[in-house]
Amino acid sequence: MSPADRHLAAWGWDAGFDATFAPHRRAGLTPTRVVTATAGDYGVIAPAGERRATLSGRLRHAAAAPT
């Protein structure tokens, strides 16, 4: 686990998540944990601190579609 990600451990981030995320990290992405969700607005924790996030319309539509 990288030093920048250690604060995510309080939100359940562990070595397993870190290993699974490794290919995404190599692609330049940053791990983030969703900690609150209300009506399409999400609170997320990232190495840079807490942020607000929303889903794109395309992702929201895909998530609502029956499987």
C-alpha positions in Angstrom: 0.0 0.0 0.0 1.4 3.4 -0.9 2.0 5.9 1.8 -0.5 8.3 0.1 -3.2 5.6 0.4 -2.8 4.7 4.1 -5.5 7.1 5.2 -8.0 5.0 3.2 -7.4 2.1 5.6 -9.8 3.7 8.0 -12.5 3.2 5.3 -11.7 -0.4 4.7 -8.9 -0.1 2.1 -6.5 -3.0 2.6 -3.7 -4.9 0.8 -6.3 -6.8 -1.3 -8.0 -3.7 -2.6 -4.5 -2.2 -3.2 -3.4 -5.2 -5.3 -6.7 -5.2 -7.2 -6.3 -1.5 -7.9 -2.7 -1.8 -9.1 -3.4 -1.8 -12.9 -5.5 1.3 -12.5 -2.8 3.0 -10.5 -0.3 2.2 -13.4 -2.9 3.9 -15.7 -2.6 7.1 -13.6 -5.8 6.7 -11.6 -6.2 7.3 -7.9 -8.0 5.1 -5.4 -11.1 6.6 -3.9 -13.7 5.2 -1.4 -17.3 6.3 -1.4 -18.3 7.1 2.2 -21.7 8.8 1.7 -24.4 8.6 -0.9 -27.5 10.8 -1.2 -29.7 11.3 -4.2 -27.0 10.9 -6.8 -24.4 13.0 -4.8 -21.5 11.1 -3.3 -18.9 11.9 -0.7 -15.6 10.3 -1.5 -12.3 10.0 0.3 -9.1 10.2 -1.8 -5.5 10.8 -1.0 -6.1 14.5 -1.5 -8.9 14.5 1.0 -12.7 14.5 0.9 -14.5 15.4 -2.3 -18.0 15.4 -3.8 -18.7 13.2 -6.8 -21.6 12.6 -9.1 -22.2 9.8 -11.7 -22.3 10.7 -15.4 -25.7 10.3 -17.0 -24.4 7.4 -19.1 -23.2 5.5 -16.0 -26.4 6.3 -14.1 -28.5 5.1 -17.0 -26.5 1.9 -17.3 -26.8 1.2 -13.5 -30.6 1.6 -13.6 -31.0 -0.8 -16.6 -32.3 -4.2 -15.7 -29.7 -7.0 -15.9 
